[in-house]
Amino acid sequence: MFVHVPVLLQEVIEFLNPQSGENFIDATAGEGSYSKEILRLTDPSGKVLAIDWNAEVIPELERNVSSKRLIPVSGNFKNIDEFVEQSGIKEIHGVVYDLGLSKFLLEKSGRGFSFKRDEPLKMSFARESELEADKIINHFSERDLEKIFREYGEERFSKRIAQMIVRSRPIVSSSGLANLIQKTVGTHSKINPATRVFQALRIAVNDELENLKISLPKAIELVASGGRVVVVSYHSLEDGIVKSFFKNSEKNGKVKILTKKPLKPTEQEIKDNPSARSAKLRAIQKI
C-alpha cells in the first residue's frame, strides 16, 4: 500500500479542534489521512463519517484507518446531508474538505488522471459516469474546449491547444493527450505543460465547482453551534467559491471567519510534498 501525504494536516486539525467524543465529517476522505488523525483525537467514542465519490478507494481507506468508529460512504459530497441522516450520527462538530486529487486516483484508478501514465481518458471520480474526458476531447467543439481550458484550467494557450486537439482526433489516452500538449506549447516552467488542461478536464467531467456550491451550505447547516468547516482548495475558482460563501455567511450572522487570509503550506512542506504548492486553507466557525 502506498503512502498518501496529507496537505496542511497540522493546520486542518488545529482549526477543526477535535475533542474526545466529538463527531466529524471528512467530505473527501481518500486514503483517510485526516480521518485517522481526527479519530485519534476523538477517542474513545467520536466518529468520522468519511465520504469519497470513488468507491474503489474505500477498501484502502478502511485498511489505512482501521477503526470501528469510521463510517465510510461512497458518494458525491453534494449529498452530504443524506449521508449524515443515513449514518445515524446525531451531532456533527466539524467538516473538512480537501479538494485536491487523491493519490489513489492518480496512481491506481486507471482512469487517465495522470499525464505520466498511458490510460484511457476517463477522469471520472465514479466508475459509472455520464460524461468522461474522452467525450469532451473527441466530440466537443473547438470553442467549447478553449472555454473549458481557459476557465477551469486558467490555461494561457487554451486556443492553440484546442485547435491542435480538434486537428488530431481521435485522442484515446492520457499519455497521447499529454504528448500532444507538450508538442503544441512546449515547456515554459517546472510544471508539466499538460497540468492545467488535465485539471480543467477533471473539473468539467465531475462538475466539481457546482458540487462544492451545493455542499458548503449543507455543511454549515449540519454542524452544531461552535462547530467548524475547513476547506483546502488548490484552484482559484474553488478558492473564490469558498471565500465568497464564507464571507456571505459571516455577513448573514451564521458564522465567524477564522482565517482572514488563507493559510498556505510552508516552503518545507512544499519541498517535502510538491502537490501542496497551490493549497489554500480557509476555515469558519458556526455561531
C-alpha positions in Angstrom: 0.0 0.0 0.0 1.4 3.4 -1.0 1.6 6.3 1.5 -0.5 9.4 0.8 0.9 12.6 2.2 -1.9 14.8 3.6 -1.7 18.5 2.9 -1.7 21.0 5.7 -2.6 18.2 8.2 -1.5 20.1 11.3 -3.3 23.3 10.3 -6.5 21.4 9.4 -6.5 19.6 12.8 -5.8 22.9 14.6 -8.8 24.6 13.0 -11.2 21.6 13.4 -10.0 21.3 17.1 -11.4 17.8 17.6 -12.1 16.8 21.2 -12.9 13.4 22.8 -16.3 12.1 21.9 -17.0 14.6 19.0 -18.1 13.6 15.6 -16.8 14.9 12.3 -17.2 14.6 8.5 -14.3 14.0 6.2 -16.1 15.0 3.0 -13.2 14.0 0.7 -11.7 11.1 2.6 -9.5 9.5 0.0 -7.0 7.3 1.8 -8.0 8.7 5.2 -5.2 10.8 6.5 -7.4 13.4 8.0 -9.9 10.8 9.3 -7.2 8.8 11.0 -5.9 11.8 12.9 -9.4 13.0 13.8 -10.3 9.6 15.2 -7.1 9.5 17.3 -8.1 12.8 18.9 -11.8 12.0 19.4 -11.1 8.7 21.2 -12.8 6.8 22.7 -16.3 7.4 21.2 -16.0 10.1 18.5 -17.0 9.0 14.9 -15.9 10.1 11.5 -18.3 10.0 8.5 -15.8 9.5 5.7 -17.1 10.3 2.2 -15.5 9.6 -1.1 -17.0 9.6 -4.6 -14.7 6.8 -5.7 -16.0 3.5 -4.4 -12.7 1.8 -5.2 -10.8 3.8 -2.6 -13.0 2.7 0.3 -11.1 -0.6 1.0 -7.8 1.5 1.1 -9.5 3.9 3.4 -10.7 1.2 5.8 -7.2 -0.6 5.8 -5.4 2.7 6.5 -7.7 4.0 9.2 -8.7 0.6 10.7 -11.3 1.8 13.2 -14.8 0.7 14.1 -15.6 4.4 14.6 -15.0 5.1 10.9 -18.2 5.2 8.9 -17.1 5.0 5.2 -19.6 6.1 2.5 -19.1 6.2 -1.3 -20.9 9.1 -2.9 -20.8 12.7 -4.1 -20.4 15.2 -1.2 -23.2 17.3 -2.6 -25.4 14.7 -0.8 -23.6 15.2 2.5 -26.9 15.8 4.3 -28.4 12.5 3.1 -25.2 10.6 4.2 -25.4 12.1 7.7 -29.0 11.0 8.1 -28.2 7.5 6.9 -25.3 7.3 9.3 -27.4 7.9 12.4 -24.9 10.4 13.8 -26.9 12.9 15.8 -24.4 15.8 16.2 -21.6 17.0 13.9 -18.8 19.1 15.3 -16.9 19.8 12.1 -16.5 19.1 8.4 -13.3 19.1 6.3 -12.9 19.2 2.5 -9.6 18.6 0.7 -10.4 19.5 -2.9 -7.2 18.0 -4.3 -6.9 14.8 -6.3 -6.2 11.7 -4.2 -3.0 9.6 -4.8 -5.3 6.6 -5.4 -7.0 8.3 -8.3 -3.6 9.3 -9.8 -1.8 6.0 -9.3 -4.3 3.2 -9.1 -7.6 4.2 -10.7 -6.5 3.6 -14.3 -8.9 6.4 -15.4 -6.4 8.8 -17.0 -6.0 11.4 -14.2 -2.2 11.4 -14.6 -0.4 12.7 -17.7 2.5 10.5 -16.7 0.6 7.3 -17.4 -0.9 5.6 -20.5 -4.5 5.1 -19.6 -8.0 5.6 -21.1 -9.2 9.2 -21.0 -12.0 8.9 -18.3 -11.2 11.2 -15.4 -14.5 10.5 -13.6 -14.4 10.1 -9.8 -17.1 7.4 -10.0 -16.6 4.3 -12.2 -20.0 4.9 -13.9 -20.3 8.4 -15.3 -22.4 10.0 -18.0 -19.6 12.3 -19.0 -16.0 11.3 -19.5 -12.9 13.1 -20.7 -12.7 11.3 -24.0 -16.1 12.6 -25.0 -15.0 16.1 -24.3 -11.7 15.8 -26.1 -13.1 14.0 -29.2 -16.6 15.5 -29.6 -16.8 19.0 -28.1 -16.3 22.0 -30.4 -13.0 23.8 -30.5 -14.7 26.8 -28.9 -16.1 24.7 -26.0 -12.7 23.1 -25.5 -11.0 26.5 -25.4 -13.5 27.8 -22.8 -13.0 24.7 -20.6 -9.3 25.0 -20.7 -9.3 28.8 -20.1 -11.9 28.9 -17.3 -11.3 25.7 -15.4 -7.5 25.4 -16.1 -6.5 29.1 -16.5 -4.5 27.9 -19.4 -3.0 30.8 -21.4 -2.5 28.6 -24.5 -6.1 27.3 -24.4 -6.9 28.4 -28.0 -3.8 26.8 -29.5 -4.3 23.6 -27.6 -8.0 23.4 -28.6 -7.1 23.8 -32.2 -4.5 21.1 -32.2 -6.8 18.7 -30.3 -9.5 19.1 -33.0 -7.0 18.5 -35.8 -5.5 15.4 -34.1 -8.7 13.5 -33.2 -9.2 10.8 -32.2 -7.2 11.0 -29.0 -7.7 8.0 -26.8 -5.2 8.0 -23.9 -3.8 10.3 -21.2 -0.3 10.0 -22.5 -1.4 10.7 -26.0 -3.1 13.9 -24.9 -0.1 14.9 -22.7 2.3 14.4 -25.6 0.2 16.4 -27.9 0.1 19.4 -25.5 3.8 19.1 -25.0 4.4 19.3 -28.8 1.9 22.2 -29.1 3.1 24.6 -26.4 6.5 23.3 -25.2 7.7 23.6 -21.7 7.7 27.1 -20.1 8.1 26.2 -16.4 8.8 23.4 -13.9 5.1 22.5 -14.1 4.3 19.9 -16.8 2.5 21.8 -19.7 -0.4 19.3 -19.6 -1.2 20.1 -15.9 -3.8 22.8 -16.4 -5.6 21.0 -19.2 -5.9 17.8 -17.2 -7.1 19.9 -14.2 -9.7 21.6 -16.4 -11.0 18.3 -17.8 -11.3 16.7 -14.4 -13.3 19.7 -13.1 -15.6 19.6 -16.1 -16.2 15.9 -16.1 -17.1 15.8 -12.4 -18.9 19.2 -12.2 -16.7 19.9 -9.2 -17.5 23.6 -8.8 -21.2 23.1 -8.8 -21.0 20.3 -6.3 -19.0 22.5 -4.0 -21.6 25.2 -4.2 -24.3 22.7 -3.2 -22.3 21.1 -0.4 -21.0 24.0 1.5 -24.3 25.4 2.7 -25.4 22.0 3.8 -22.2 21.6 5.8 -22.8 24.7 7.7 -26.4 23.6 8.5 -25.2 20.2 9.7 -22.6 21.4 12.2 -23.6 22.2 15.7 -23.1 25.7 17.1 -19.4 26.2 17.7 -18.5 23.6 15.0 -16.0 24.3 12.3 -15.9 23.9 8.5 -12.4 23.7 7.0 -11.7 23.7 3.2 -8.4 23.1 1.5 -8.5 24.2 -2.2 -6.0 24.2 -5.0 -7.6 26.2 -7.7 -8.5 29.9 -7.8 -12.1 29.2 -8.9 -12.6 26.8 -6.0 -11.0 29.2 -3.5 -13.2 32.0 -4.9 -16.3 30.0 -4.2 -15.2 29.2 -0.7 -14.1 32.8 0.1 -17.4 34.3 -1.2 -19.6 31.8 0.6 -17.8 32.2 3.9 -17.9 36.0 3.6 -21.7 36.0 2.8 -22.3 33.5 5.6 -20.5 35.8 8.1 -22.4 38.8 6.8 -25.7 36.9 7.5 -24.6 36.2 11.0 -24.3 32.4 10.6 -20.5 32.0 11.0 -17.3 33.6 12.1 -14.4 33.5 9.7 -11.3 32.1 11.4 -8.9 32.8 8.5 -8.9 36.4 7.4 -6.4 35.4 4.8 -6.0 31.8 3.5 -3.3 29.7 5.1 -0.7 28.3 2.7 1.9 25.5 3.1 5.3 26.3 4.3 8.3 26.2 2.0 9.4 23.0 3.8 6.0 21.3 3.2 6.1 22.2 -0.5 9.6 20.8 -0.7 8.5 17.6 1.0 5.2 17.4 -0.9 5.2 19.3 -4.2 1.5 18.7 -4.7 0.8 21.0 -1.8 2.3 24.0 -3.7 -1.1 25.7 -4.6 -3.0 24.7 -1.5 -5.1 27.3 0.4 -6.9 26.7 3.7 -10.0 28.6 4.8 -12.0 28.0 8.0 -15.1 29.2 9.7 -16.9 28.6 13.0 -20.7 28.3 13.2 -22.2 30.8 15.6 
